[in-house]
Amino acid sequence: MEYDENKAIEYMRRSLPDDVAKSYDDDEYLNVIDLIWDFYEENGLLDIDGDEDIEEDALLDDLIEYAKRMIKKDKSAVMRLEHIEPIIKAEIEYESTLDEGI
């Protein structure tokens, strides 16, 4: 299946607690999605020949820290830093559904 930002946002909202899901508009979720893909690109994770031996937990921690740094720098961002981790995890869960063909 192909990645769809709108479906990703819908999935993320369904996966998150209501108070988090309703706290942000679609643009804020798209900002996080963009940060995730920027991180992937900067770390060579979009390459077909990417390193398959990457430690996923360490990578997730790096991704979350990267997103937090970028959100802090973005003066127009309204997302609370404590919400970034569950939002990123929800987006990654959406990505895994694409691999499973759900």
Backbone as XML, in Angstrom:
<?xml version="1.0"?>
<chain id="A" units="angstrom">
  <residue number="1" name="MET">
    <atom name="N" x="0.826" y="-1.178" z="0.000"/>
    <atom name="CA" x="0.000" y="0.000" z="0.000"/>
    <atom name="C" x="0.873" y="1.245" z="0.000"/>
  </residue>
  <residue number="2" name="GLU">
    <atom name="N" x="0.338" y="2.328" z="-0.498"/>
    <atom name="CA" x="1.063" y="3.578" z="-0.605"/>
    <atom name="C" x="0.759" y="4.476" z="0.589"/>
  </residue>
  <residue number="3" name="TYR">
    <atom name="N" x="1.765" y="5.224" z="1.022"/>
    <atom name="CA" x="1.614" y="6.144" z="2.148"/>
    <atom name="C" x="0.644" y="7.254" z="1.775"/>
  </residue>
  <residue number="4" name="ASP">
    <atom name="N" x="-0.284" y="7.550" z="2.663"/>
    <atom name="CA" x="-1.272" y="8.604" z="2.463"/>
    <atom name="C" x="-1.297" y="9.444" z="3.732"/>
  </residue>
  <residue number="5" name="GLU">
    <atom name="N" x="-0.906" y="10.709" z="3.615"/>
    <atom name="CA" x="-0.836" y="11.584" z="4.794"/>
    <atom name="C" x="-2.180" y="11.713" z="5.503"/>
  </residue>
  <residue number="6" name="ASN">
    <atom name="N" x="-3.250" y="11.820" z="4.746"/>
    <atom name="CA" x="-4.574" y="11.953" z="5.362"/>
    <atom name="C" x="-4.954" y="10.701" z="6.144"/>
  </residue>
  <residue number="7" name="LYS">
    <atom name="N" x="-4.657" y="9.536" z="5.574"/>
    <atom name="CA" x="-4.944" y="8.287" z="6.291"/>
    <atom name="C" x="-4.032" y="8.148" z="7.500"/>
  </residue>
  <residue number="8" name="ALA">
    <atom name="N" x="-2.798" y="8.641" z="7.366"/>
    <atom name="CA" x="-1.870" y="8.602" z="8.501"/>
    <atom name="C" x="-2.429" y="9.432" z="9.656"/>
  </residue>
  <residue number="9" name="ILE">
    <atom name="N" x="-2.924" y="10.622" z="9.351"/>
    <atom name="CA" x="-3.474" y="11.486" z="10.393"/>
    <atom name="C" x="-4.699" y="10.832" z="11.030"/>
  </residue>
  <residue number="10" name="GLU">
    <atom name="N" x="-5.576" y="10.260" z="10.215"/>
    <atom name="CA" x="-6.756" y="9.567" z="10.752"/>
    <atom name="C" x="-6.332" y="8.434" z="11.686"/>
  </residue>
  <residue number="11" name="TYR">
    <atom name="N" x="-5.360" y="7.649" z="11.250"/>
    <atom name="CA" x="-4.871" y="6.530" z="12.062"/>
    <atom name="C" x="-4.283" y="7.042" z="13.374"/>
  </residue>
  <residue number="12" name="MET">
    <atom name="N" x="-3.474" y="8.085" z="13.282"/>
    <atom name="CA" x="-2.838" y="8.645" z="14.461"/>
    <atom name="C" x="-3.898" y="9.127" z="15.455"/>
  </residue>
  <residue number="13" name="ARG">
    <atom name="N" x="-4.906" y="9.841" z="14.973"/>
    <atom name="CA" x="-5.959" y="10.352" z="15.860"/>
    <atom name="C" x="-6.701" y="9.205" z="16.551"/>
  </residue>
  <residue number="14" name="ARG">
    <atom name="N" x="-6.961" y="8.121" z="15.809"/>
    <atom name="CA" x="-7.657" y="6.964" z="16.406"/>
    <atom name="C" x="-6.790" y="6.258" z="17.441"/>
  </residue>
  <residue number="15" name="SER">
    <atom name="N" x="-5.477" y="6.307" z="17.256"/>
    <atom name="CA" x="-4.553" y="5.588" z="18.142"/>
    <atom name="C" x="-4.213" y="6.348" z="19.415"/>
  </residue>
  <residue number="16" name="LEU">
    <atom name="N" x="-4.408" y="7.634" z="19.403"/>
    <atom name="CA" x="-4.006" y="8.477" z="20.524"/>
    <atom name="C" x="-5.154" y="8.669" z="21.514"/>
  </residue>
  <residue number="17" name="PRO">
    <atom name="N" x="-4.817" y="8.961" z="22.770"/>
    <atom name="CA" x="-5.865" y="9.324" z="23.727"/>
    <atom name="C" x="-6.617" y="10.550" z="23.209"/>
  </residue>
  <residue number="18" name="ASP">
    <atom name="N" x="-7.902" y="10.633" z="23.513"/>
    <atom name="CA" x="-8.742" y="11.717" z="22.997"/>
    <atom name="C" x="-8.185" y="13.104" z="23.291"/>
  </residue>
  <residue number="19" name="ASP">
    <atom name="N" x="-7.647" y="13.299" z="24.485"/>
    <atom name="CA" x="-7.149" y="14.632" z="24.823"/>
    <atom name="C" x="-5.980" y="15.044" z="23.933"/>
  </residue>
  <residue number="20" name="VAL">
    <atom name="N" x="-5.156" y="14.098" z="23.525"/>
    <atom name="CA" x="-4.041" y="14.403" z="22.629"/>
    <atom name="C" x="-4.556" y="14.528" z="21.198"/>
  </residue>
  <residue number="21" name="ALA">
    <atom name="N" x="-5.373" y="13.582" z="20.784"/>
    <atom name="CA" x="-5.869" y="13.542" z="19.405"/>
    <atom name="C" x="-6.594" y="14.831" z="19.022"/>
  </residue>
  <residue number="22" name="LYS">
    <atom name="N" x="-7.341" y="15.398" z="19.943"/>
    <atom name="CA" x="-8.144" y="16.586" z="19.660"/>
    <atom name="C" x="-7.395" y="17.894" z="19.915"/>
  </residue>
  <residue number="23" name="SER">
    <atom name="N" x="-6.179" y="17.811" z="20.403"/>
    <atom name="CA" x="-5.432" y="19.012" z="20.775"/>
    <atom name="C" x="-4.850" y="19.763" z="19.581"/>
  </residue>
  <residue number="24" name="TYR">
    <atom name="N" x="-4.713" y="19.087" z="18.457"/>
    <atom name="CA" x="-3.991" y="19.669" z="17.334"/>
    <atom name="C" x="-4.773" y="19.532" z="16.042"/>
  </residue>
  <residue number="25" name="ASP">
    <atom name="N" x="-4.559" y="20.504" z="15.158"/>
    <atom name="CA" x="-5.200" y="20.419" z="13.850"/>
    <atom name="C" x="-4.325" y="19.574" z="12.918"/>
  </residue>
  <residue number="26" name="ASP">
    <atom name="N" x="-4.843" y="19.310" z="11.732"/>
    <atom name="CA" x="-4.132" y="18.459" z="10.785"/>
    <atom name="C" x="-2.750" y="19.008" z="10.426"/>
  </residue>
  <residue number="27" name="ASP">
    <atom name="N" x="-2.622" y="20.334" z="10.373"/>
    <atom name="CA" x="-1.329" y="20.925" z="10.037"/>
    <atom name="C" x="-0.252" y="20.575" z="11.063"/>
  </residue>
  <residue number="28" name="GLU">
    <atom name="N" x="-0.623" y="20.505" z="12.330"/>
    <atom name="CA" x="0.355" y="20.127" z="13.356"/>
    <atom name="C" x="0.785" y="18.662" z="13.180"/>
  </residue>
  <residue number="29" name="TYR">
    <atom name="N" x="-0.178" y="17.804" z="12.846"/>
    <atom name="CA" x="0.163" y="16.407" z="12.588"/>
    <atom name="C" x="1.030" y="16.284" z="11.339"/>
  </residue>
  <residue number="30" name="LEU">
    <atom name="N" x="0.720" y="17.064" z="10.313"/>
    <atom name="CA" x="1.534" y="17.047" z="9.098"/>
    <atom name="C" x="2.950" y="17.526" z="9.386"/>
  </residue>
  <residue number="31" name="ASN">
    <atom name="N" x="3.099" y="18.473" z="10.278"/>
    <atom name="CA" x="4.417" y="18.944" z="10.666"/>
    <atom name="C" x="5.239" y="17.802" z="11.274"/>
  </residue>
  <residue number="32" name="VAL">
    <atom name="N" x="4.624" y="17.022" z="12.137"/>
    <atom name="CA" x="5.327" y="15.886" z="12.742"/>
    <atom name="C" x="5.670" y="14.841" z="11.664"/>
  </residue>
  <residue number="33" name="ILE">
    <atom name="N" x="4.734" y="14.569" z="10.777"/>
    <atom name="CA" x="5.006" y="13.625" z="9.684"/>
    <atom name="C" x="6.192" y="14.114" z="8.861"/>
  </residue>
  <residue number="34" name="ASP">
    <atom name="N" x="6.214" y="15.387" z="8.542"/>
    <atom name="CA" x="7.342" y="15.955" z="7.786"/>
    <atom name="C" x="8.649" y="15.803" z="8.554"/>
  </residue>
  <residue number="35" name="LEU">
    <atom name="N" x="8.605" y="16.026" z="9.860"/>
    <atom name="CA" x="9.813" y="15.863" z="10.671"/>
    <atom name="C" x="10.307" y="14.423" z="10.643"/>
  </residue>
  <residue number="36" name="ILE">
    <atom name="N" x="9.383" y="13.479" z="10.702"/>
    <atom name="CA" x="9.757" y="12.062" z="10.656"/>
    <atom name="C" x="10.454" y="11.756" z="9.339"/>
  </residue>
  <residue number="37" name="TRP">
    <atom name="N" x="9.872" y="12.198" z="8.239"/>
    <atom name="CA" x="10.448" y="11.906" z="6.927"/>
    <atom name="C" x="11.755" y="12.663" z="6.707"/>
  </residue>
  <residue number="38" name="ASP">
    <atom name="N" x="11.878" y="13.870" z="7.264"/>
    <atom name="CA" x="13.149" y="14.588" z="7.211"/>
    <atom name="C" x="14.226" y="13.802" z="7.954"/>
  </residue>
  <residue number="39" name="PHE">
    <atom name="N" x="13.880" y="13.258" z="9.110"/>
    <atom name="CA" x="14.814" y="12.453" z="9.890"/>
    <atom name="C" x="15.241" y="11.221" z="9.094"/>
  </residue>
  <residue number="40" name="TYR">
    <atom name="N" x="14.269" y="10.552" z="8.491"/>
    <atom name="CA" x="14.583" y="9.379" z="7.669"/>
    <atom name="C" x="15.565" y="9.751" z="6.565"/>
  </residue>
  <residue number="41" name="GLU">
    <atom name="N" x="15.279" y="10.850" z="5.887"/>
    <atom name="CA" x="16.127" y="11.261" z="4.770"/>
    <atom name="C" x="17.535" y="11.619" z="5.248"/>
  </residue>
  <residue number="42" name="GLU">
    <atom name="N" x="17.632" y="12.403" z="6.314"/>
    <atom name="CA" x="18.933" y="12.827" z="6.838"/>
    <atom name="C" x="19.779" y="11.650" z="7.307"/>
  </residue>
  <residue number="43" name="ASN">
    <atom name="N" x="19.143" y="10.566" z="7.689"/>
    <atom name="CA" x="19.862" y="9.408" z="8.210"/>
    <atom name="C" x="19.961" y="8.264" z="7.203"/>
  </residue>
  <residue number="44" name="GLY">
    <atom name="N" x="19.629" y="8.544" z="5.958"/>
    <atom name="CA" x="19.767" y="7.542" z="4.903"/>
    <atom name="C" x="18.778" y="6.392" z="5.013"/>
  </residue>
  <residue number="45" name="LEU">
    <atom name="N" x="17.688" y="6.594" z="5.713"/>
    <atom name="CA" x="16.732" y="5.508" z="5.933"/>
    <atom name="C" x="15.733" y="5.358" z="4.789"/>
  </residue>
  <residue number="46" name="LEU">
    <atom name="N" x="15.786" y="6.258" z="3.823"/>
    <atom name="CA" x="14.916" y="6.146" z="2.657"/>
    <atom name="C" x="15.619" y="5.452" z="1.497"/>
  </residue>
  <residue number="47" name="ASP">
    <atom name="N" x="16.919" y="5.202" z="1.675"/>
    <atom name="CA" x="17.686" y="4.519" z="0.634"/>
    <atom name="C" x="17.262" y="3.065" z="0.541"/>
  </residue>
  <residue number="48" name="ILE">
    <atom name="N" x="17.145" y="2.583" z="-0.674"/>
    <atom name="CA" x="16.772" y="1.186" z="-0.885"/>
    <atom name="C" x="17.811" y="0.265" z="-0.263"/>
  </residue>
  <residue number="49" name="ASP">
    <atom name="N" x="19.070" y="0.662" z="-0.338"/>
    <atom name="CA" x="20.158" y="-0.156" z="0.214"/>
    <atom name="C" x="20.456" y="0.222" z="1.656"/>
  </residue>
  <residue number="50" name="GLY">
    <atom name="N" x="19.465" y="0.754" z="2.369"/>
    <atom name="CA" x="19.659" y="1.196" z="3.750"/>
    <atom name="C" x="20.157" y="0.080" z="4.645"/>
  </residue>
  <residue number="51" name="ASP">
    <atom name="N" x="20.764" y="0.458" z="5.738"/>
    <atom name="CA" x="21.329" y="-0.485" z="6.700"/>
    <atom name="C" x="20.206" y="-1.217" z="7.427"/>
  </residue>
  <residue number="52" name="GLU">
    <atom name="N" x="20.166" y="-2.513" z="7.264"/>
    <atom name="CA" x="19.129" y="-3.327" z="7.905"/>
    <atom name="C" x="19.479" y="-3.659" z="9.358"/>
  </residue>
  <residue number="53" name="ASP">
    <atom name="N" x="20.708" y="-3.351" z="9.788"/>
    <atom name="CA" x="21.166" y="-3.714" z="11.122"/>
    <atom name="C" x="20.995" y="-2.579" z="12.133"/>
  </residue>
  <residue number="54" name="ILE">
    <atom name="N" x="20.154" y="-1.637" z="11.825"/>
    <atom name="CA" x="19.946" y="-0.489" z="12.711"/>
    <atom name="C" x="19.150" y="-0.926" z="13.938"/>
  </residue>
  <residue number="55" name="GLU">
    <atom name="N" x="19.591" y="-0.486" z="15.106"/>
    <atom name="CA" x="18.896" y="-0.767" z="16.353"/>
    <atom name="C" x="17.635" y="0.096" z="16.410"/>
  </residue>
  <residue number="56" name="GLU">
    <atom name="N" x="16.466" y="-0.539" z="16.323"/>
    <atom name="CA" x="15.207" y="0.201" z="16.200"/>
    <atom name="C" x="14.880" y="1.047" z="17.420"/>
  </residue>
  <residue number="57" name="ASP">
    <atom name="N" x="15.152" y="0.562" z="18.625"/>
    <atom name="CA" x="14.848" y="1.339" z="19.826"/>
    <atom name="C" x="15.708" y="2.604" z="19.884"/>
  </residue>
  <residue number="58" name="ALA">
    <atom name="N" x="16.982" y="2.471" z="19.574"/>
    <atom name="CA" x="17.874" y="3.637" z="19.568"/>
    <atom name="C" x="17.458" y="4.612" z="18.473"/>
  </residue>
  <residue number="59" name="LEU">
    <atom name="N" x="17.055" y="4.077" z="17.339"/>
    <atom name="CA" x="16.608" y="4.915" z="16.232"/>
    <atom name="C" x="15.345" y="5.689" z="16.623"/>
  </residue>
  <residue number="60" name="LEU">
    <atom name="N" x="14.410" y="5.026" z="17.277"/>
    <atom name="CA" x="13.184" y="5.686" z="17.729"/>
    <atom name="C" x="13.515" y="6.795" z="18.718"/>
  </residue>
  <residue number="61" name="ASP">
    <atom name="N" x="14.413" y="6.524" z="19.650"/>
    <atom name="CA" x="14.821" y="7.545" z="20.621"/>
    <atom name="C" x="15.435" y="8.746" z="19.906"/>
  </residue>
  <residue number="62" name="ASP">
    <atom name="N" x="16.290" y="8.486" z="18.912"/>
    <atom name="CA" x="16.913" y="9.567" z="18.142"/>
    <atom name="C" x="15.865" y="10.371" z="17.380"/>
  </residue>
  <residue number="63" name="LEU">
    <atom name="N" x="14.897" y="9.672" z="16.796"/>
    <atom name="CA" x="13.824" y="10.331" z="16.054"/>
    <atom name="C" x="13.006" y="11.237" z="16.971"/>
  </residue>
  <residue number="64" name="ILE">
    <atom name="N" x="12.656" y="10.751" z="18.135"/>
    <atom name="CA" x="11.862" y="11.535" z="19.084"/>
    <atom name="C" x="12.644" y="12.771" z="19.534"/>
  </residue>
  <residue number="65" name="GLU">
    <atom name="N" x="13.908" y="12.602" z="19.837"/>
    <atom name="CA" x="14.734" y="13.739" z="20.255"/>
    <atom name="C" x="14.890" y="14.752" z="19.124"/>
  </residue>
  <residue number="66" name="TYR">
    <atom name="N" x="15.068" y="14.256" z="17.900"/>
    <atom name="CA" x="15.159" y="15.135" z="16.731"/>
    <atom name="C" x="13.873" y="15.955" z="16.601"/>
  </residue>
  <residue number="67" name="ALA">
    <atom name="N" x="12.729" y="15.297" z="16.672"/>
    <atom name="CA" x="11.440" y="15.986" z="16.532"/>
    <atom name="C" x="11.254" y="17.023" z="17.637"/>
  </residue>
  <residue number="68" name="LYS">
    <atom name="N" x="11.616" y="16.676" z="18.852"/>
    <atom name="CA" x="11.497" y="17.637" z="19.952"/>
    <atom name="C" x="12.362" y="18.870" z="19.709"/>
  </residue>
  <residue number="69" name="ARG">
    <atom name="N" x="13.589" y="18.651" z="19.239"/>
    <atom name="CA" x="14.477" y="19.786" z="18.946"/>
    <atom name="C" x="13.875" y="20.682" z="17.871"/>
  </residue>
  <residue number="70" name="MET">
    <atom name="N" x="13.347" y="20.074" z="16.829"/>
    <atom name="CA" x="12.784" y="20.846" z="15.724"/>
    <atom name="C" x="11.520" y="21.597" z="16.148"/>
  </residue>
  <residue number="71" name="ILE">
    <atom name="N" x="10.687" y="20.953" z="16.959"/>
    <atom name="CA" x="9.473" y="21.612" z="17.454"/>
    <atom name="C" x="9.845" y="22.800" z="18.347"/>
  </residue>
  <residue number="72" name="LYS">
    <atom name="N" x="10.867" y="22.637" z="19.185"/>
    <atom name="CA" x="11.310" y="23.743" z="20.048"/>
    <atom name="C" x="11.763" y="24.942" z="19.214"/>
  </residue>
  <residue number="73" name="LYS">
    <atom name="N" x="12.422" y="24.668" z="18.087"/>
    <atom name="CA" x="12.932" y="25.735" z="17.221"/>
    <atom name="C" x="11.813" y="26.438" z="16.453"/>
  </residue>
  <residue number="74" name="ASP">
    <atom name="N" x="10.721" y="25.734" z="16.211"/>
    <atom name="CA" x="9.615" y="26.264" z="15.408"/>
    <atom name="C" x="8.721" y="27.140" z="16.292"/>
  </residue>
  <residue number="75" name="LYS">
    <atom name="N" x="8.862" y="28.444" z="16.152"/>
    <atom name="CA" x="8.127" y="29.393" z="17.002"/>
    <atom name="C" x="6.618" y="29.327" z="16.775"/>
  </residue>
  <residue number="76" name="SER">
    <atom name="N" x="6.183" y="28.806" z="15.623"/>
    <atom name="CA" x="4.745" y="28.735" z="15.351"/>
    <atom name="C" x="4.124" y="27.406" z="15.793"/>
  </residue>
  <residue number="77" name="ALA">
    <atom name="N" x="4.958" y="26.456" z="16.195"/>
    <atom name="CA" x="4.448" y="25.148" z="16.623"/>
    <atom name="C" x="3.764" y="25.270" z="17.977"/>
  </residue>
  <residue number="78" name="VAL">
    <atom name="N" x="2.642" y="24.580" z="18.117"/>
    <atom name="CA" x="1.897" y="24.611" z="19.375"/>
    <atom name="C" x="1.913" y="23.257" z="20.088"/>
  </residue>
  <residue number="79" name="MET">
    <atom name="N" x="2.569" y="22.292" z="19.486"/>
    <atom name="CA" x="2.568" y="20.942" z="20.031"/>
    <atom name="C" x="3.383" y="20.878" z="21.326"/>
  </residue>
  <residue number="80" name="ARG">
    <atom name="N" x="2.811" y="20.236" z="22.305"/>
    <atom name="CA" x="3.509" y="20.041" z="23.580"/>
    <atom name="C" x="4.532" y="18.928" z="23.423"/>
  </residue>
  <residue number="81" name="LEU">
    <atom name="N" x="5.700" y="19.120" z="23.986"/>
    <atom name="CA" x="6.794" y="18.166" z="23.816"/>
    <atom name="C" x="6.446" y="16.778" z="24.328"/>
  </residue>
  <residue number="82" name="GLU">
    <atom name="N" x="5.645" y="16.691" z="25.381"/>
    <atom name="CA" x="5.297" y="15.372" z="25.920"/>
    <atom name="C" x="4.345" y="14.602" z="25.001"/>
  </residue>
  <residue number="83" name="HIS">
    <atom name="N" x="3.757" y="15.275" z="24.032"/>
    <atom name="CA" x="2.866" y="14.596" z="23.088"/>
    <atom name="C" x="3.597" y="14.060" z="21.862"/>
  </residue>
  <residue number="84" name="ILE">
    <atom name="N" x="4.829" y="14.487" z="21.673"/>
    <atom name="CA" x="5.558" y="14.095" z="20.465"/>
    <atom name="C" x="5.791" y="12.590" z="20.410"/>
  </residue>
  <residue number="85" name="GLU">
    <atom name="N" x="6.224" y="11.994" z="21.503"/>
    <atom name="CA" x="6.511" y="10.551" z="21.488"/>
    <atom name="C" x="5.284" y="9.719" z="21.110"/>
  </residue>
  <residue number="86" name="PRO">
    <atom name="N" x="4.132" y="9.887" z="21.762"/>
    <atom name="CA" x="2.987" y="9.065" z="21.360"/>
    <atom name="C" x="2.525" y="9.345" z="19.927"/>
  </residue>
  <residue number="87" name="ILE">
    <atom name="N" x="2.671" y="10.588" z="19.475"/>
    <atom name="CA" x="2.278" y="10.918" z="18.107"/>
    <atom name="C" x="3.205" y="10.228" z="17.110"/>
  </residue>
  <residue number="88" name="ILE">
    <atom name="N" x="4.494" y="10.253" z="17.381"/>
    <atom name="CA" x="5.449" y="9.576" z="16.494"/>
    <atom name="C" x="5.207" y="8.076" z="16.494"/>
  </residue>
  <residue number="89" name="LYS">
    <atom name="N" x="4.978" y="7.507" z="17.656"/>
    <atom name="CA" x="4.719" y="6.063" z="17.720"/>
    <atom name="C" x="3.460" y="5.697" z="16.939"/>
  </residue>
  <residue number="90" name="ALA">
    <atom name="N" x="2.442" y="6.538" z="16.991"/>
    <atom name="CA" x="1.214" y="6.279" z="16.238"/>
    <atom name="C" x="1.480" y="6.343" z="14.736"/>
  </residue>
  <residue number="91" name="GLU">
    <atom name="N" x="2.306" y="7.288" z="14.313"/>
    <atom name="CA" x="2.634" y="7.395" z="12.890"/>
    <atom name="C" x="3.418" y="6.175" z="12.433"/>
  </residue>
  <residue number="92" name="ILE">
    <atom name="N" x="4.347" y="5.711" z="13.248"/>
    <atom name="CA" x="5.140" y="4.528" z="12.895"/>
    <atom name="C" x="4.250" y="3.292" z="12.832"/>
  </residue>
  <residue number="93" name="GLU">
    <atom name="N" x="3.266" y="3.219" z="13.715"/>
    <atom name="CA" x="2.291" y="2.118" z="13.641"/>
    <atom name="C" x="1.533" y="2.169" z="12.323"/>
  </residue>
  <residue number="94" name="TYR">
    <atom name="N" x="1.174" y="3.382" z="11.890"/>
    <atom name="CA" x="0.503" y="3.512" z="10.583"/>
    <atom name="C" x="1.417" y="2.996" z="9.480"/>
  </residue>
  <residue number="95" name="GLU">
    <atom name="N" x="2.699" y="3.371" z="9.509"/>
    <atom name="CA" x="3.648" y="2.892" z="8.496"/>
    <atom name="C" x="3.690" y="1.369" z="8.477"/>
  </residue>
  <residue number="96" name="SER">
    <atom name="N" x="3.652" y="0.744" z="9.650"/>
    <atom name="CA" x="3.727" y="-0.722" z="9.698"/>
    <atom name="C" x="2.483" y="-1.364" z="9.105"/>
  </residue>
  <residue number="97" name="THR">
    <atom name="N" x="1.326" y="-0.673" z="9.144"/>
    <atom name="CA" x="0.129" y="-1.244" z="8.526"/>
    <atom name="C" x="0.284" y="-1.298" z="7.012"/>
  </residue>
  <residue number="98" name="LEU">
    <atom name="N" x="1.089" y="-0.413" z="6.454"/>
    <atom name="CA" x="1.324" y="-0.417" z="5.011"/>
    <atom name="C" x="2.103" y="-1.655" z="4.603"/>
  </residue>
  <residue number="99" name="ASP">
    <atom name="N" x="3.050" y="-2.039" z="5.445"/>
    <atom name="CA" x="3.840" y="-3.249" z="5.187"/>
    <atom name="C" x="2.986" y="-4.505" z="5.291"/>
  </residue>
  <residue number="100" name="GLU">
    <atom name="N" x="2.009" y="-4.449" z="6.175"/>
    <atom name="CA" x="1.144" y="-5.613" z="6.404"/>
    <atom name="C" x="0.005" y="-5.684" z="5.405"/>
  </residue>
  <residue number="101" name="GLY">
    <atom name="N" x="-0.211" y="-4.592" z="4.668"/>
    <atom name="CA" x="-1.290" y="-4.567" z="3.690"/>
    <atom name="C" x="-2.660" y="-4.397" z="4.302"/>
  </residue>
  <residue number="102" name="ILE">
    <atom name="N" x="-2.720" y="-3.807" z="5.487"/>
    <atom name="CA" x="-3.991" y="-3.596" z="6.189"/>
    <atom name="C" x="-4.727" y="-2.427" z="5.536"/>
  </residue>
</chain>
